[in-house]
Amino acid sequence: MAKLIKFLRRLGYVATSLIAGIALYAGLIAAMHLAGVPAEWQSPSVIGLVGLALALLLVRKRLKLPRIKMHRKAAEKESGNEKS
């Protein structure tokens, strides 16, 4: 009985993830369409990459991914505040 409950719980997680993925995909298509993105950029591969990037941004803290840090001199140069 415990194995059945464990299996159903995992199945629920998979189903929830699948539904969330489909909703994210549809939302990205709608957002790209409303933003006026050309049709050739609305291919499934581009949408998948955008979705993956968004997902990584959302779960960065949970996965404990490091922030991309720029070297101080490069950051100053980019912002235009270069000290001489």
Backbone as numpy.savetxt, mean C-alpha at the origin, in Angstrom:
# Nx Ny Nz CAx CAy CAz Cx Cy Cz
-12.76 -30.89 17.24 -13.57 -29.70 17.24 -12.71 -28.43 17.24
-11.63 -28.46 18.02 -10.74 -27.30 18.07 -10.07 -27.06 16.72
-9.74 -28.17 16.02 -9.12 -28.02 14.69 -10.11 -27.41 13.70
-11.38 -27.77 13.82 -12.41 -27.21 12.95 -12.57 -25.72 13.19
-12.58 -25.33 14.45 -12.71 -23.91 14.79 -11.49 -23.13 14.27
-10.30 -23.71 14.43 -9.09 -23.07 13.96 -9.11 -22.91 12.44
-9.59 -23.95 11.74 -9.70 -23.91 10.29 -10.69 -22.84 9.84
-11.86 -22.78 10.49 -12.87 -21.79 10.12 -12.39 -20.37 10.41
-11.63 -20.20 11.47 -11.09 -18.88 11.78 -10.10 -18.44 10.70
-9.22 -19.35 10.29 -8.28 -19.03 9.22 -9.00 -18.75 7.91
-10.04 -19.52 7.64 -10.84 -19.31 6.43 -11.49 -17.92 6.47
-11.93 -17.52 7.63 -12.51 -16.19 7.80 -11.48 -15.10 7.53
-10.24 -15.29 8.00 -9.19 -14.32 7.75 -8.90 -14.21 6.25
-8.86 -15.35 5.58 -8.60 -15.35 4.13 -9.73 -14.66 3.39
-10.97 -14.97 3.75 -12.11 -14.35 3.09 -12.14 -12.83 3.32
-11.85 -12.42 4.54 -11.82 -10.99 4.85 -10.72 -10.30 4.07
-9.55 -10.92 3.97 -8.45 -10.34 3.21 -8.78 -10.24 1.73
-9.45 -11.26 1.21 -9.84 -11.26 -0.19 -10.84 -10.15 -0.48
-11.84 -10.00 0.38 -12.83 -8.94 0.20 -12.18 -7.57 0.30
-11.27 -7.40 1.27 -10.58 -6.13 1.43 -9.70 -5.83 0.21
-9.06 -6.84 -0.34 -8.23 -6.65 -1.53 -9.05 -6.24 -2.73
-10.20 -6.86 -2.91 -11.08 -6.50 -4.04 -11.60 -5.07 -3.87
-11.95 -4.71 -2.64 -12.43 -3.35 -2.38 -11.32 -2.33 -2.63
-10.11 -2.64 -2.22 -8.97 -1.75 -2.46 -8.73 -1.58 -3.96
-8.79 -2.68 -4.70 -8.59 -2.65 -6.14 -9.65 -1.76 -6.81
-10.92 -1.96 -6.44 -12.00 -1.17 -7.03 -11.86 0.31 -6.65
-11.47 0.56 -5.41 -11.27 1.93 -4.97 -10.14 2.62 -5.70
-9.05 1.90 -5.94 -7.94 2.48 -6.68 -8.33 2.78 -8.12
-9.08 1.89 -8.75 -9.54 2.14 -10.12 -10.40 3.40 -10.15
-11.34 3.51 -9.21 -12.21 4.68 -9.16 -11.43 5.96 -8.90
-10.47 5.90 -7.97 -9.68 7.09 -7.65 -8.82 7.52 -8.83
-8.23 6.56 -9.52 -7.41 6.90 -10.68 -8.27 7.46 -11.81
-9.47 6.93 -11.97 -10.38 7.43 -13.00 -10.81 8.86 -12.69
-11.16 9.11 -11.42 -11.60 10.46 -11.02 -10.45 11.47 -11.08
-9.22 10.99 -10.87 -8.07 11.90 -10.91 -7.63 12.20 -12.33
-8.24 11.53 -13.30 -7.90 11.81 -14.69 -6.65 11.11 -15.17
-6.31 10.01 -14.55 -5.13 9.24 -14.97 -5.43 8.58 -16.31
-4.51 8.66 -17.28 -4.76 8.05 -18.60 -5.02 6.55 -18.48
-5.77 6.02 -19.44 -6.21 4.62 -19.40 -5.03 3.65 -19.40
-3.94 3.98 -20.09 -2.81 3.05 -20.13 -2.12 2.91 -18.78
-2.33 3.88 -17.88 -1.76 3.79 -16.54 -2.70 3.11 -15.57
-3.88 2.70 -16.04 -4.83 2.03 -15.18 -4.80 0.52 -15.39
-3.66 0.00 -15.80 -3.53 -1.44 -16.00 -3.45 -2.14 -14.65
-3.80 -3.43 -14.61 -3.77 -4.16 -13.34 -2.39 -4.16 -12.67
-1.32 -4.18 -13.46 0.01 -4.20 -12.85 0.32 -2.89 -12.14
-0.04 -1.77 -12.75 0.21 -0.47 -12.13 -0.66 -0.32 -10.87
-1.92 -0.73 -10.98 -2.82 -0.64 -9.82 -2.31 -1.55 -8.70
-1.79 -2.70 -9.05 -1.23 -3.60 -8.05 -0.04 -3.00 -7.34
0.84 -2.35 -8.10 2.01 -1.70 -7.49 1.60 -0.55 -6.59
0.63 0.24 -7.03 0.14 1.34 -6.20 -0.50 0.79 -4.93
-1.29 -0.26 -5.07 -1.91 -0.88 -3.90 -0.90 -1.44 -2.93
0.15 -2.05 -3.46 1.20 -2.59 -2.61 1.92 -1.47 -1.86
2.20 -0.38 -2.56 2.85 0.76 -1.91 1.97 1.34 -0.81
0.68 1.48 -1.09 -0.24 2.00 -0.07 -0.34 1.06 1.13
-0.39 -0.23 0.85 -0.48 -1.20 1.94 0.78 -1.16 2.80
1.94 -1.04 2.18 3.18 -0.96 2.95 3.24 0.32 3.78
2.72 1.42 3.23 2.67 2.65 4.00 1.75 2.51 5.21
0.64 1.81 5.01 -0.33 1.66 6.09 0.15 0.74 7.20
0.90 -0.30 6.85 1.31 -1.28 7.86 2.79 -1.18 8.22
3.42 -0.06 7.85 4.85 0.10 8.11 5.18 -0.03 9.59
4.36 0.57 10.45 4.64 0.50 11.88 4.44 -0.91 12.42
3.40 -1.59 11.94 3.14 -2.94 12.42 4.26 -3.89 12.00
4.78 -3.71 10.79 5.87 -4.57 10.31 7.23 -4.10 10.80
7.24 -2.94 11.46 8.47 -2.34 11.98 9.49 -2.11 10.86
9.00 -1.57 9.74 9.88 -1.22 8.63 10.56 0.11 8.94
11.82 0.24 8.59 12.50 1.50 8.88 12.05 2.60 7.94
12.06 3.83 8.43 11.78 4.97 7.56 12.99 5.20 6.69
12.76 5.70 5.52 13.87 6.04 4.64 14.40 7.39 5.09
15.63 7.38 5.56 16.21 8.61 6.07 17.23 9.13 5.06
17.18 10.41 4.84 18.09 11.05 3.92 19.26 11.62 4.72
20.43 11.56 4.16 21.59 12.14 4.81 21.33 13.63 5.00
21.82 14.21 6.10 21.52 15.59 6.44 21.91 16.56 5.34
23.09 16.37 4.75 23.54 17.29 3.70 22.66 17.18 2.46
22.26 15.97 2.13 21.39 15.79 0.97 20.02 16.40 1.23
19.53 16.30 2.46 18.24 16.88 2.81 18.30 18.40 2.75
19.39 18.97 3.24 19.54 20.43 3.19 19.65 20.91 1.75
20.38 20.16 0.95 20.54 20.53 -0.46 19.21 20.48 -1.19
18.42 19.47 -0.89 17.12 19.32 -1.55 16.16 20.42 -1.13
16.20 20.81 0.14 15.27 21.83 0.60 15.76 23.25 0.26
16.98 23.38 -0.21 17.49 24.69 -0.60 18.12 25.46 0.54
18.30 24.84 1.68 18.88 25.49 2.85 20.33 25.08 3.04
21.04 24.94 1.96 22.42 24.47 2.05 23.27 25.49 2.79
23.98 25.04 3.80 24.85 25.91 4.58 26.24 25.89 3.96
26.81 27.07 3.79 28.15 27.13 3.18 29.21 27.39 4.22
